[in-house]
Amino acid sequence: MPNIGDRLEEARKRQGVSIREASEATKIRGDLLLSLESNNFDFDLPDVYKRGFLKLYARYLKLDTDKIMADFEAVMLGRSKVKRSDSREFFGRMDLPERTTPLGSSESTPPFGTHDEEGSRPNRGEGKPAERMEQQADTSLYWKIGAIFVGVFIIFTLLTLLVQSIFPGDSDAPDDSPADTAITDTTDTDSTVATAGSMNVVLVGLGDTSVVVNTVEGNQRIVEASGSLQAGEEVSFSANGPIMIVAQNIQNIMVRINGRDYRAGSMTGLGRWYFNENGPYTP
């Protein structure tokens, strides 16, 4: 009487199916199919997987699966000596369940990884270990934090350059915070008569604003007057050279130089205005 392996091989060849085609259809490795056809059931897998492989292969070859499985059980019980090498303990010792799960069903778990439905080989990818995934997540978090710090640094640098472009870093640059006191003339109170090259300056308030007036001497700027200027208020003083006027609301002041009046025109907001005895000029 043919053994199990002979019947499997005969059925496969009768149907004209190669080992490779059978492996692709059943998702069972070709070497395991050859072991089954050789009636060799000593490959290093637990008996539950051997039963599953054999039943799935017999069903694929359209054989009587009940008869095949009964013969397999008889073969296994008839062996008086069972090899118990370390390789057979690969999955640990396990008790056979009362009901075996057919290989290929939704409840079975293939021993060599998952199988693609259309692939010719079982998918043996092991997947990324949890530790590696955690390391990748940590690395991604570090990159995001670093990008945030770089972005904040760039924004801070741009803001600093913008402020420096508006307010050059001169040692006598006016204070951005307007004073609450009225404009104070810092020139000598006895020098009421303009000398040669001096200017009689009058600041007329058209609205409330803060003003700083500097005398420009070469690269130096000496504060002449500073404080707040209210609407309708006039402040006069003498300057012995060109002056620079910085106002929080430049449109709210009118400057009178030696009897001639000058308005800011289109200038609004925080601005600078340069004057000499001939009127406004650009340094």
JOCOR-V545178 format. One line per field, one symbol per residue. ss: DSSP state (H for helix, E for strand, - for the rest). Layout:
# JOCOR-V545178
ss=???
This chain:
# JOCOR-V545178
ss=---HHHHHHHHHHH----HHHHHHHH---HHHHHHHH---------HHHHHHHHHHHHHH----HHHHHHHHHHHHHH-------HHHH-------------------------E------E-------HHHHHHHHHHHHHHHHHHHHHHHHHHHHHHHHHHHHH---------------E-EE-------------EEEEEEE---EEEEEEEEE--EEEEEEEEEE----EEEEEE---EEEEE--HHHEEEEE--EEEE-------EEEEEE--EE---
